[in-house]
């Protein structure tokens, strides 16, 4: 019989699952990094040519020229907005009078029993079968079909 799974077992199962998923993802990342990528022209992607003078240093110059340097304008003085006054209270609405009670409608008259309907007519007799034609030969009897091999229970069944 299988052991019962208590919360400690579920924690262990969850930790093992997370660990194995991490190992699997790490292996996939390692495999993906080992595969070189090439562009459509056959060049290796990410590969660049480094040109230098061989001394291990490079002359790098940065120049900035711009006419769009912004100088801050003096801070504007804040003028406080006027304090709003309390609006007057609107007067209470007049009470509407209650609506009059509606009058009871009289009861509708009792309907009269309808007379019994006549019985439905009997269905028409079917049309007679056409008479056989004299010039038509009789069809030959069809041969008996052999018993089916695949159906075991149908050989002697009376379904």
SEMAR-797549 format. One line per 3 residues: number of its first residue (from 1); their letters; for each residue x, y, z of N, C-alpha, C, O, CB. Coordinates in pm, 1 decimal, m for minus. Glycine has a CB too. Example, Ala and Ser with C-alpha at 12.3 -4.5 7.8 and 13.67 -1.06 7.14 Angstrom:
# residues 2
1> as> 1319.0/m569.0/780.0/1230.0/m450.0/780.0/1320.0/m330.0/780.0/1423.6/m331.9/846.5/1130.8/m447.3/904.6 | 1285.0/m225.0/708.0/1367.0/m106.0/714.0/1290.0/3.0/787.0/1340.9/113.8/803.9/1408.4/m59.8/572.5
***
This chain:
# residues 159
1> xxx> 84.8/m117.0/0.0/0.0/0.0/0.0/89.3/123.2/0.0/192.9/126.5/66.4/m96.4/m0.2/121.8 | 47.4/225.2/m75.9/127.5/347.2/m89.1/121.2/428.0/40.3/18.3/429.7/107.8/78.2/432.8/m208.7 | 232.0/495.2/74.9/230.4/576.7/196.7/142.6/700.5/175.7/126.5/748.2/63.4/374.7/618.5/236.6
4> xxx> 86.7/751.0/284.6/4.4/871.6/274.5/94.9/993.1/258.9/205.4/997.1/312.9/m87.4/887.3/399.0 | 47.2/1090.7/185.3/127.0/1210.4/159.7/82.4/1319.9/255.5/m25.4/1377.4/240.5/113.3/1257.1/11.4 | 165.9/1347.4/353.1/135.9/1455.8/446.0/203.7/1582.5/397.1/277.4/1576.4/298.7/181.7/1420.7/590.1
7> xxx> 182.7/1697.2/460.8/240.1/1823.6/412.5/392.1/1821.7/399.5/445.8/1887.0/310.0/200.8/1934.9/504.7 | 462.9/1749.0/485.6/609.4/1743.5/473.7/650.1/1675.0/343.7/745.9/1716.0/278.3/671.1/1669.4/594.3 | 577.0/1571.0/307.1/607.6/1501.4/181.5/583.9/1593.6/62.1/661.5/1592.0/m33.5/521.8/1373.4/167.8
10> xxx> 477.8/1673.5/66.6/448.9/1763.6/m43.4/555.6/1871.7/m55.9/590.1/1912.9/m166.6/311.9/1826.8/m24.9 | 607.1/1917.2/56.3/713.9/2017.0/52.0/837.5/1956.8/m12.4/902.7/2021.7/m94.2/746.7/2069.3/193.9 | 870.2/1833.7/23.3/986.9/1767.1/m35.5/967.3/1745.8/m185.3/1060.6/1765.3/m263.3/1012.9/1632.1/34.1
13> xxx> 848.5/1706.6/m225.6/820.3/1684.3/m367.3/830.3/1816.7/m443.5/886.1/1820.8/m553.2/679.5/1620.8/m386.3 | 777.2/1923.9/m386.6/784.1/2054.3/m451.5/926.5/2104.1/m464.5/963.7/2159.8/m567.7/701.9/2154.8/m375.1 | 1007.1/2084.6/m360.0/1146.7/2128.9/m365.0/1224.9/2049.5/m469.2/1304.8/2106.3/m543.7/1212.9/2114.4/m226.7
16> xxx> 1202.2/1918.9/m474.7/1271.1/1836.0/m574.0/1229.1/1875.5/m715.3/1311.7/1877.6/m806.5/1241.9/1686.5/m549.6 | 1102.5/1906.5/m733.3/1054.9/1947.7/m865.7/1117.5/2080.0/m907.3/1159.1/2095.4/m1022.1/902.0/1959.4/m866.7 | 1124.5/2176.1/m814.5/1184.6/2305.5/m846.9/1333.0/2290.9/m877.8/1384.0/2356.3/m968.8/1164.6/2404.1/m731.5
19> xxx> 1402.1/2206.5/m803.4/1544.9/2183.9/m827.0/1567.3/2119.8/m964.2/1657.0/2160.9/m1037.9/1604.6/2094.6/m715.9 | 1487.8/2021.2/m998.1/1506.3/1954.5/m1127.4/1470.7/2048.3/m1242.8/1532.9/2041.5/m1348.9/1420.5/1826.8/m1134.7 | 1372.5/2134.8/m1223.8/1338.2/2231.2/m1327.3/1452.4/2331.1/m1346.6/1481.1/2371.3/m1459.3/1207.5/2304.6/m1291.7
22> xxx> 1517.1/2371.1/m1237.9/1632.1/2461.0/m1248.4/1749.0/2396.5/m1319.5/1815.5/2461.2/m1400.4/1675.5/2506.4/m1111.6 | 1775.2/2270.6/m1290.8/1884.1/2198.9/m1357.6/1854.8/2186.2/m1506.6/1944.2/2202.2/m1589.8/1904.4/2059.1/m1294.7 | 1729.9/2157.7/m1539.6/1691.7/2144.3/m1679.9/1706.9/2277.2/m1753.5/1755.3/2279.7/m1866.6/1547.5/2093.5/m1691.4
25> xxx> 1666.1/2387.4/m1690.7/1678.7/2519.2/m1753.6/1825.5/2557.7/m1768.8/1863.3/2616.6/m1870.1/1603.9/2625.9/m1671.2 | 1908.9/2525.5/m1670.2/2052.0/2555.1/m1680.7/2117.5/2477.2/m1793.0/2202.4/2530.3/m1864.5/2122.0/2524.3/m1549.7 | 2079.0/2353.5/m1808.7/2132.8/2272.8/m1918.4/2090.7/2326.6/m2054.1/2168.9/2325.6/m2149.1/2087.8/2128.4/m1904.4
28> xxx> 1967.1/2373.6/m2062.9/1919.8/2429.5/m2189.7/1995.0/2558.3/m2222.3/2030.1/2581.7/m2338.0/1767.6/2456.1/m2184.2 | 2020.1/2641.9/m2121.8/2094.3/2765.7/m2145.7/2237.9/2736.7/m2187.2/2292.4/2804.1/m2274.6/2092.9/2853.7/m2020.7 | 2298.7/2637.4/m2125.2/2435.8/2599.9/m2161.2/2442.1/2549.5/m2305.2/2532.2/2586.9/m2380.3/2489.4/2492.3/m2064.9
31> xxx> 2349.0/2466.7/m2342.6/2346.1/2414.0/m2479.4/2322.6/2525.6/m2580.2/2382.6/2525.9/m2687.7/2237.2/2306.7/m2493.5 | 2235.1/2621.1/m2546.1/2207.8/2731.0/m2638.6/2329.6/2820.6/m2654.9/2353.5/2871.9/m2764.2/2088.6/2813.2/m2590.0 | 2406.5/2840.5/m2549.8/2526.3/2923.9/m2559.5/2637.6/2856.4/m2638.1/2724.1/2924.3/m2693.6/2576.2/2959.1/m2421.2
34> xxx> 2636.6/2726.2/m2643.5/2742.0/2654.3/m2714.8/2720.2/2654.4/m2865.9/2813.1/2624.3/m2940.8/2750.3/2511.7/m2664.5 | 2600.7/2687.0/m2911.9/2569.7/2685.2/m3054.4/2600.6/2822.6/m3113.1/2545.2/2922.1/m3066.5/2420.6/2646.2/m3079.1 | 2687.9/2831.2/m3214.5/2717.2/2961.2/m3275.4/2600.6/3004.1/m3365.4/2532.6/2920.7/m3425.2/2849.9/2955.1/m3357.0
37> xxx> 2579.4/3134.1/m3373.3/2473.0/3188.0/m3457.3/2533.8/3254.9/m3579.7/2635.2/3323.9/m3569.5/2385.5/3288.1/m3378.3 | 2471.7/3234.3/m3695.1/2519.7/3291.0/m3819.6/2409.8/3375.1/m3882.4/2291.2/3345.1/m3868.3/2566.1/3180.4/m3916.2 | 2450.5/3480.8/m3951.7/2354.6/3565.6/m4022.0/2319.8/3501.7/m4155.0/2373.1/3396.5/m4190.2/2410.8/3708.5/m4042.9
40> xxx> 2229.9/3565.7/m4229.2/2188.8/3512.7/m4358.7/2300.2/3517.2/m4461.6/2296.4/3441.4/m4558.6/2070.1/3588.9/m4410.0 | 2400.0/3604.2/m4443.5/2510.7/3612.9/m4538.7/2623.9/3517.2/m4503.5/2723.3/3510.1/m4575.8/2563.6/3755.2/m4544.4 | 2610.3/3444.5/m4394.7/2713.4/3348.3/m4357.0/2809.8/3400.8/m4253.1/2897.1/3327.2/m4207.2/2789.7/3306.4/m4477.3
43> xxx> 2795.9/3527.2/m4215.0/2883.4/3582.4/m4111.8/2836.5/3535.6/m3975.2/2718.0/3510.8/m3953.4/2886.4/3737.0/m4118.2 | 2930.8/3524.1/m3884.6/2895.7/3483.0/m3749.4/2836.1/3602.3/m3675.7/2895.5/3710.1/m3673.3/3019.8/3427.0/m3673.6 | 2722.5/3584.0/m3617.6/2653.7/3692.0/m3547.4/2728.5/3723.0/m3418.3/2773.5/3632.2/m3348.3/2505.5/3654.2/m3517.8
46> xxx> 2741.5/3851.6/m3387.4/2807.2/3892.2/m3264.5/2957.0/3908.3/m3278.5/3022.1/3956.5/m3185.8/2778.3/3793.9/m3157.7 | 3013.5/3869.6/m3391.2/3157.9/3881.6/m3410.9/3185.5/4017.2/m3474.2/3122.9/4052.3/m3574.2/3213.7/3764.9/m3500.0 | 3278.2/4093.8/m3417.9/3315.2/4224.4/m3473.1/3465.1/4229.1/m3493.9/3542.0/4163.5/m3423.6/3269.4/4339.7/m3380.1
49> xxx> 3504.7/4308.2/m3591.8/3647.2/4327.7/m3616.8/3694.9/4443.3/m3531.0/3633.8/4550.2/m3529.7/3675.9/4354.6/m3767.9 | 3803.6/4421.7/m3459.8/3860.8/4525.8/m3376.4/3985.9/4575.8/m3446.0/4079.4/4500.1/m3472.1/3892.2/4474.0/m3232.2 | 3985.5/4705.5/m3475.5/4101.8/4762.4/m3540.8/4169.1/4857.0/m3441.8/4104.1/4944.1/m3384.0/4062.6/4836.3/m3673.1
52> xxx> 4293.5/4840.3/m3423.6/4366.4/4925.6/m3331.1/4510.6/4939.7/m3376.2/4551.4/4882.5/m3477.2/4360.0/4869.4/m3188.5 | 4586.2/5015.6/m3301.1/4725.8/5035.5/m3340.1/4818.3/4935.0/m3273.3/4939.8/4941.1/m3292.0/4770.2/5176.4/m3305.9 | 4764.0/4844.8/m3197.7/4845.5/4739.7/m3138.7/4914.0/4778.1/m3009.8/4987.0/4697.0/m2952.9/4946.9/4696.9/m3235.3
55> xxx> 4893.1/4898.5/m2962.0/4958.8/4939.6/m2837.6/4871.9/4912.3/m2716.2/4915.6/4933.0/m2603.0/4994.2/5087.3/m2842.8 | 4751.8/4866.8/m2737.4/4664.5/4838.9/m2624.0/4581.8/4958.7/m2582.3/4501.8/4947.9/m2489.4/4745.6/4791.7/m2507.6 | 4598.1/5071.5/m2647.1/4521.1/5189.8/m2612.0/4444.6/5240.5/m2732.0/4469.2/5197.2/m2844.5/4611.8/5299.0/m2557.1
58> xxx> 4353.5/5330.5/m2709.7/4276.3/5388.3/m2818.0/4255.1/5535.2/m2788.8/4236.3/5574.5/m2673.7/4141.3/5315.1/m2836.5 | 4258.3/5616.1/m2893.4/4232.1/5758.2/m2878.3/4083.4/5782.2/m2898.0/4029.5/5763.7/m3007.2/4316.0/5842.0/m2978.5 | 4019.4/5823.0/m2791.7/3875.0/5846.7/m2796.5/3851.6/5992.2/m2759.5/3900.2/6039.1/m2656.5/3796.5/5749.5/m2700.1
61> xxx> 3778.5/6062.7/m2841.9/3748.5/6203.2/m2816.2/3597.6/6222.9/m2822.7/3531.3/6177.2/m2915.8/3821.2/6296.0/m2918.3 | 3545.4/6290.9/m2723.4/3403.2/6322.5/m2721.8/3388.6/6472.3/m2735.0/3454.0/6547.4/m2662.7/3334.0/6270.6/m2592.4 | 3306.2/6515.9/m2823.8/3282.5/6658.3/m2841.4/3133.7/6686.7/m2832.3/3052.2/6612.1/m2886.5/3339.0/6707.3/m2975.7
64> xxx> 3098.3/6794.6/m2763.7/2958.6/6832.8/m2750.7/2944.9/6975.9/m2797.3/3013.1/7065.0/m2746.7/2907.8/6816.0/m2604.7 | 2858.8/6998.0/m2891.6/2830.0/7133.8/m2934.2/2679.9/7144.6/m2952.6/2619.1/7069.9/m3029.2/2906.5/7170.8/m3065.4 | 2621.1/7240.0/m2880.0/2476.7/7253.3/m2886.2/2438.0/7395.9/m2853.4/2498.2/7459.5/m2766.9/2407.9/7154.8/m2790.5
67> xxx> 2338.8/7444.8/m2921.9/2285.0/7576.6/m2892.9/2157.0/7567.4/m2810.8/2092.5/7668.5/m2783.1/2259.0/7652.4/m3021.9 | 2121.5/7448.2/m2773.1/1993.8/7430.5/m2704.9/2011.8/7411.1/m2554.5/1938.1/7334.1/m2492.9/1919.3/7311.9/m2763.7 | 2107.2/7478.8/m2495.9/2124.4/7468.0/m2351.8/2017.2/7553.6/m2285.9/2000.2/7670.0/m2322.2/2268.1/7512.1/m2307.3
70> xxx> 1948.5/7500.2/m2194.2/1835.0/7565.8/m2131.5/1880.0/7630.8/m2002.1/1942.9/7567.3/m1917.5/1720.6/7465.9/m2105.6 | 1847.7/7755.5/m1988.3/1874.2/7823.4/m1861.3/1742.0/7839.1/m1789.7/1642.4/7876.2/m1851.8/1944.0/7962.4/m1882.7 | 1738.7/7812.2/m1662.6/1610.3/7819.3/m1590.6/1563.9/7962.9/m1577.6/1644.7/8052.6/m1553.5/1622.1/7755.4/m1451.2
73> xxx> 1437.1/7984.8/m1593.0/1378.7/8117.4/m1575.9/1352.0/8139.6/m1427.5/1341.1/8042.9/m1352.1/1247.5/8132.9/m1659.5 | 1341.2/8264.7/m1384.3/1314.4/8286.8/m1241.8/1180.9/8225.5/m1202.3/1085.9/8221.5/m1280.5/1315.4/8437.3/m1208.9 | 1177.1/8179.2/m1081.5/1056.7/8112.4/m1033.4/941.8/8210.4/m1028.2/957.3/8323.0/m980.8/1079.9/8050.0/m895.4
76> xxx> 828.2/8168.6/m1076.0/711.2/8256.0/m1074.3/652.5/8256.7/m933.7/658.0/8156.9/m861.8/604.9/8210.1/m1178.8 | 597.7/8368.2/m897.3/538.5/8377.0/m764.2/400.8/8315.5/m768.0/325.7/8330.4/m864.4/531.9/8523.5/m714.8 | 371.2/8248.4/m664.1/241.9/8179.9/m655.2/139.9/8276.8/m599.9/160.8/8335.0/m493.4/250.6/8052.3/m566.3
79> xxx> 30.8/8294.9/m670.1/m78.1/8377.8/m618.9/m186.2/8283.5/m570.4/m233.6/8198.8/m646.2/m133.0/8477.3/m728.1 | m225.0/8297.1/m447.0/m326.4/8204.1/m395.6/m462.2/8232.7/m458.5/m496.2/8347.7/m486.3/m336.1/8213.7/m241.9 | m536.8/8129.8/m479.8/m670.6/8145.6/m535.5/m763.6/8191.8/m424.4/m742.3/8158.8/m307.7/m721.5/8012.8/m599.9
82> xxx> m866.1/8267.7/m459.7/m956.6/8316.3/m354.5/m1031.1/8200.4/m290.0/m1064.5/8101.3/m355.0/m1057.1/8418.2/m411.9 | m1055.9/8215.2/m162.6/m1126.4/8110.6/m89.4/m1272.6/8113.0/m132.8/m1336.1/8218.4/m136.3/m1112.9/8130.0/65.8 | m1322.6/7999.1/m164.8/m1461.8/7992.6/m209.3/m1554.4/8002.8/m89.0/m1524.5/7953.2/19.6/m1488.9/7861.9/m287.8
85> xxx> m1665.8/8067.4/m111.1/m1763.6/8082.2/m3.6/m1862.6/7967.8/m9.0/m1879.9/7902.2/m111.8/m1836.9/8217.7/m13.5 | m1926.2/7945.8/102.6/m2022.8/7836.7/111.8/m2146.9/7875.2/32.8/m2195.9/7987.4/45.7/m2058.9/7805.0/260.5 | m2197.8/7785.1/m47.7/m2318.7/7813.8/m124.2/m2439.3/7805.8/m31.1/m2437.6/7729.5/65.5/m2334.2/7715.2/m243.8
88> xxx> m2544.6/7884.0/m59.1/m2661.3/7881.0/30.1/m2733.3/7747.5/20.9/m2729.0/7678.8/m81.2/m2758.3/7995.2/m3.8 | m2798.5/7713.4/129.0/m2872.2/7587.3/133.8/m3001.1/7604.6/56.3/m3071.2/7704.5/72.6/m2900.9/7543.2/280.7 | m3032.6/7507.3/m28.2/m3156.0/7515.0/m106.2/m3274.5/7484.3/m16.1/m3261.4/7406.2/78.1/m3152.1/7417.2/m226.6
91> xxx> m3391.2/7545.0/m43.5/m3507.8/7520.2/42.3/m3557.4/7377.1/26.3/m3534.5/7312.3/m75.8/m3621.0/7619.2/9.8 | m3625.4/7330.3/128.8/m3679.5/7194.4/127.2/m3796.0/7189.4/30.4/m3877.8/7281.2/26.0/m3723.9/7149.4/269.3 | m3803.7/7081.5/m47.7/m3911.8/7064.2/m144.8/m4042.3/7036.4/m71.9/m4043.9/6979.5/37.3/m3879.5/6949.5/m243.6
94> xxx> m4152.3/7078.2/m135.2/m4284.3/7053.5/m76.2/m4317.9/6906.1/m89.8/m4280.0/6840.7/m187.0/m4393.7/7141.3/m143.8 | m4389.6/6855.0/9.2/m4429.4/6714.0/8.4/m4535.6/6692.9/m97.5/m4632.1/6769.1/m103.8/m4481.5/6669.4/147.5 | m4520.3/6592.5/m179.9/m4621.5/6563.0/m281.4/m4736.7/6489.9/m215.6/m4714.3/6407.1/m127.3/m4562.1/6478.8/m397.8
97> xxx> m4861.8/6518.8/m257.0/m4976.3/6449.8/m195.1/m4976.4/6302.7/m234.5/m4928.8/6268.2/m342.7/m5110.2/6516.4/m236.8 | m5028.6/6215.7/m149.2/m5033.0/6073.2/m184.7/m5127.3/6050.1/m302.2/m5226.4/6121.3/m318.0/m5077.3/5988.2/m63.6 | m5096.7/5952.7/m382.6/m5180.7/5922.2/m498.2/m5307.9/5853.6/m451.8/m5307.6/5783.2/m350.8/m5105.0/5833.5/m600.0
100> xxx> m5418.5/5874.1/m526.3/m5545.0/5812.2/m483.1/m5539.2/5661.4/m499.8/m5466.3/5608.7/m583.9/m5664.1/5869.4/m562.7 | m5617.1/5594.3/m418.4/m5623.3/5448.1/m423.6/m5697.3/5408.8/m550.0/m5801.2/5466.5/m582.2/m5693.2/5388.8/m296.5 | m5644.6/5311.3/m621.3/m5709.7/5268.4/m745.1/m5833.1/5185.4/m714.3/m5840.8/5117.7/m611.8/m5612.3/5188.2/m832.7
103> xxx> m5929.5/5192.1/m805.5/m6056.8/5121.7/m787.6/m6038.5/4976.1/m825.7/m5967.8/4943.6/m921.0/m6169.7/5186.8/m872.4 | m6103.9/4888.4/m749.0/m6097.1/4744.5/m776.3/m6170.2/4715.7/m906.1/m6283.3/4760.7/m924.6/m6158.0/4661.7/m659.2 | m6107.5/4641.5/m996.2/m6173.1/4605.5/m1122.0/m6266.4/4488.0/m1096.8/m6236.4/4400.3/m1015.8/m6068.5/4570.6/m1232.4
106> xxx> m6380.6/4486.4/m1167.2/m6474.4/4374.2/m1144.8/m6414.8/4244.5/m1198.8/m6331.7/4245.3/m1289.7/m6612.1/4402.3/m1212.8 | m6459.0/4133.9/m1141.0/m6409.9/4002.9/m1183.5/m6461.8/3972.4/m1323.2/m6573.1/4011.1/m1358.9/m6453.1/3892.3/m1083.7 | m6382.3/3904.1/m1400.3/m6424.6/3868.5/m1535.6/m6526.0/3756.0/m1529.0/m6521.0/3672.6/m1438.6/m6303.7/3827.5/m1622.8
109> xxx> m6619.5/3753.2/m1625.9/m6723.6/3648.0/m1621.5/m6662.9/3510.4/m1647.5/m6559.6/3496.8/m1713.1/m6835.0/3676.8/m1725.6 | m6729.9/3410.0/m1594.3/m6685.0/3272.5/m1611.5/m6711.3/3230.9/m1755.0/m6819.3/3256.1/m1808.5/m6756.0/3176.6/m1511.6 | m6613.6/3167.5/m1817.2/m6631.4/3125.8/m1956.0/m6717.1/3000.3/m1962.6/m6719.0/2918.6/m1870.6/m6495.4/3101.4/m2023.4
112> xxx> m6787.5/2987.7/m2074.0/m6878.2/2875.3/m2095.0/m6800.4/2758.7/m2154.3/m6707.7/2778.0/m2232.9/m6996.4/2915.4/m2187.5 | m6839.3/2637.5/m2115.6/m6774.4/2517.1/m2166.8/m6800.5/2507.4/m2316.7/m6914.6/2521.3/m2360.6/m6825.7/2389.5/m2093.0 | m6696.7/2483.8/m2394.8/m6714.3/2471.0/m2539.6/m6768.8/2332.8/m2571.0/m6741.0/2236.4/m2499.7/m6580.7/2495.6/m2615.0
115> xxx> m6847.3/2323.7/m2679.2/m6904.7/2191.8/m2714.4/m6794.7/2096.0/m2760.9/m6689.5/2138.5/m2808.7/m7012.9/2206.8/m2825.7 | m6820.6/1969.1/m2746.3/m6724.2/1866.8/m2786.6/m6705.9/1871.4/m2937.1/m6801.9/1891.1/m3011.6/m6770.1/1725.9/m2741.7 | m6583.2/1853.3/m2981.1/m6555.8/1856.6/m3124.5/m6588.0/1722.3/m3187.6/m6588.7/1619.0/m3120.7/m6409.5/1894.1/m3151.0
118> xxx> m6614.6/1725.5/m3317.4/m6649.1/1603.3/m3390.2/m6524.6/1516.6/m3404.1/m6413.5/1569.2/m3411.0/m6709.1/1636.4/m3530.2 | m6541.2/1385.7/m3408.2/m6422.6/1299.0/m3423.3/m6356.4/1321.3/m3558.6/m6421.6/1358.0/m3656.3/m6461.4/1150.1/m3407.6 | m6228.3/1298.9/m3562.1/m6150.6/1317.0/m3684.7/m6186.3/1208.8/m3784.5/m6214.3/1095.4/m3745.6/m5999.4/1315.1/m3655.3
121> xxx> m6185.8/1242.5/m3914.3/m6219.5/1140.1/m4014.3/m6110.2/1033.2/m4019.5/m5994.4/1059.0/m3987.0/m6238.7/1204.4/m4154.5 | m6149.0/914.6/m4060.5/m6054.9/802.2/m4070.2/m5955.5/830.5/m4181.6/m5991.2/894.3/m4280.7/m6129.9/667.6/m4096.0 | m5829.7/783.9/m4167.7/m5730.2/808.9/m4273.0/m5767.8/737.0/m4401.9/m5832.7/632.5/m4399.7/m5590.6/764.2/m4227.0
124> xxx> m5727.1/793.1/m4511.4/m5758.2/734.8/m4643.1/m5682.1/604.0/m4660.9/m5572.8/587.2/m4606.8/m5722.6/834.0/m4757.8 | m5739.3/512.9/m4735.8/m5676.8/383.5/m4761.0/m5555.8/403.9/m4851.7/m5559.3/490.4/m4939.2/m5778.0/283.7/m4825.0 | m5447.6/325.7/m4832.8/m5329.8/342.5/m4918.8/m5361.3/303.6/m5062.7/m5450.0/222.2/m5088.4/m5212.2/258.3/m4866.3
127> xxx> m5288.8/361.9/m5154.2/m5308.7/333.7/m5297.0/m5265.1/190.4/m5325.8/m5169.7/140.6/m5266.0/m5229.1/434.8/m5386.3 | m5335.6/124.2/m5418.0/m5296.8/m14.8/m5449.8/m5162.8/m17.8/m5522.7/m5126.1/77.4/m5591.6/m5405.7/m83.8/m5536.4 | m5091.0/m127.6/m5506.6/m4961.5/m144.8/m5571.7/m4982.8/m159.0/m5721.8/m5082.8/m216.2/m5765.1/m4886.0/m268.3/m5514.7
130> xxx> m4889.9/m107.5/m5800.9/m4907.5/m120.2/m5946.9/m4897.3/m266.9/m5990.2/m4826.2/m347.2/m5929.8/m4801.3/m34.9/m6022.1 | m4969.0/m297.7/m6094.1/m4968.1/m434.5/m6145.9/m4834.8/m463.0/m6213.4/m4778.8/m373.3/m6276.4/m5084.7/m456.8/m6244.9 | m4781.8/m584.8/m6202.5/m4653.9/m616.9/m6267.0/m4666.5/m608.9/m6419.2/m4771.1/m640.5/m6476.0/m4605.8/m757.5/m6224.9
133> xxx> m4559.1/m566.6/m6483.2/m4556.8/m556.1/m6627.8/m4531.2/m694.2/m6687.6/m4454.8/m773.7/m6632.8/m4449.3/m454.5/m6674.3 | m4593.7/m720.4/m6796.6/m4581.3/m852.1/m6859.2/m4446.6/m868.8/m6927.9/m4396.9/m981.2/m6935.3/m4693.8/m873.8/m6959.8 | m4385.3/m762.5/m6978.4/m4260.9/m776.3/m7052.4/m4137.3/m773.4/m6961.4/m4025.5/m783.2/m7011.9/m4251.0/m666.5/m7155.8
136> xxx> m4153.4/m760.3/m6830.5/m4041.2/m753.9/m6738.4/m4008.5/m894.9/m6688.3/m4095.2/m960.9/m6631.0/m4072.7/m658.9/m6619.7 | m3881.9/m943.4/m6709.4/m3848.5/m1078.5/m6660.4/m3833.2/m1078.3/m6508.4/m3801.6/m975.5/m6448.5/m3718.1/m1130.2/m6727.0 | m3855.0/m1189.9/m6449.1/m3841.3/m1203.6/m6304.1/m3693.2/m1195.4/m6268.2/m3608.4/m1246.0/m6341.7/m3903.8/m1338.0/m6253.6
139> xxx> m3662.4/m1132.2/m6156.5/m3522.1/m1120.1/m6115.1/m3475.2/m1250.2/m6052.9/m3552.3/m1317.4/m5984.3/m3503.6/m1003.4/m6015.4 | m3348.0/m1287.2/m6076.3/m3299.4/m1414.1/m6020.2/m3282.9/m1402.2/m5868.0/m3264.7/m1292.8/m5814.6/m3164.3/m1454.9/m6086.2 | m3289.4/m1514.3/m5801.3/m3273.3/m1517.4/m5655.3/m3127.9/m1486.1/m5622.0/m3037.4/m1532.7/m5691.1/m3315.5/m1656.7/m5596.0
142> xxx> m3104.8/m1408.9/m5518.5/m2967.6/m1374.6/m5480.3/m2907.1/m1488.1/m5399.7/m2976.9/m1553.3/m5322.1/m2963.6/m1242.8/m5399.5 | m2774.9/m1512.8/m5417.8/m2712.9/m1623.5/m5343.6/m2701.9/m1587.4/m5195.2/m2698.7/m1469.9/m5158.7/m2572.2/m1657.0/m5401.8 | m2696.3/m1688.8/m5112.1/m2684.0/m1668.5/m4967.1/m2543.4/m1616.9/m4936.9/m2445.8/m1664.3/m4995.1/m2713.0/m1801.5/m4888.1
145> xxx> m2533.2/m1520.4/m4846.5/m2401.4/m1464.3/m4812.7/m2333.5/m1553.7/m4709.9/m2399.5/m1610.4/m4622.8/m2414.6/m1318.6/m4758.1 | m2199.4/m1566.3/m4720.3/m2128.4/m1651.9/m4623.5/m2127.0/m1586.5/m4485.3/m2145.5/m1465.4/m4472.4/m1982.9/m1679.5/m4671.0 | m2105.2/m1666.6/m4384.3/m2100.7/m1615.6/m4246.1/m1979.2/m1524.9/m4230.4/m1873.8/m1551.2/m4288.3/m2095.6/m1733.1/m4142.1
148> xxx> m1993.5/m1421.0/m4154.3/m1884.9/m1325.2/m4130.1/m1784.6/m1384.9/m4033.2/m1821.7/m1442.4/m3930.9/m1940.0/m1191.3/m4074.9 | m1655.6/m1370.6/m4066.9/m1550.7/m1428.0/m3983.1/m1528.3/m1342.7/m3858.4/m1505.0/m1395.6/m3749.8/m1419.8/m1441.4/m4062.6 | m1535.5/m1211.0/m3874.3/m1500.7/m1119.9/m3764.0/m1602.7/m1118.7/m3651.8/m1565.4/m1093.8/m3537.2/m1484.7/m980.5/m3816.4
151> xxx> m1729.0/m1144.3/m3679.2/m1829.7/m1134.5/m3573.3/m1854.0/m1271.2/m3513.9/m1915.9/m1357.1/m3576.7/m1961.4/m1074.9/m3626.8 | m1805.3/m1291.3/m3392.8/m1812.4/m1421.6/m3327.7/m1953.4/m1448.9/m3276.9/m2006.1/m1558.9/m3293.2/m1712.0/m1429.6/m3212.3 | m2013.9/m1347.9/m3215.3/m2143.1/m1371.5/m3151.9/m2260.8/m1370.5/m3245.8/m2372.2/m1397.7/m3201.2/m2165.4/m1271.2/m3048.1
154> xxx> m2243.1/m1340.4/m3375.6/m2358.9/m1327.3/m3463.3/m2390.2/m1455.5/m3539.7/m2486.7/m1457.3/m3616.2/m2336.4/m1215.0/m3560.7 | m2313.4/m1562.6/m3522.5/m2334.0/m1682.2/m3603.4/m2469.3/m1744.6/m3573.4/m2540.8/m1780.7/m3666.8/m2222.3/m1783.8/m3578.8 | m2506.2/m1758.5/m3450.1/m2631.5/m1822.7/m3419.7/m2722.9/m1733.8/m3338.3/m2816.5/m1782.6/m3275.0/m2607.0/m1950.5/m3347.3
157> xxx> m2697.9/m1607.3/m3338.9/m2779.6/m1518.2/m3255.1/m2909.9/m1487.4/m3324.2/m2918.8/m1490.1/m3446.9/m2704.7/m1387.7/m3223.1 | m3008.6/m1458.9/m3246.7/m3140.4/m1426.8/m3300.8/m3175.9/m1285.6/m3259.0/m3271.8/m1264.4/m3184.8/m3248.5/m1528.2/m3252.4 | m3099.8/m1190.4/m3305.6/m3123.6/m1050.4/m3270.0/m3236.9/m993.6/m3349.2/m3271.3/m876.6/m3332.6/m2999.4/m967.2/m3291.5
***
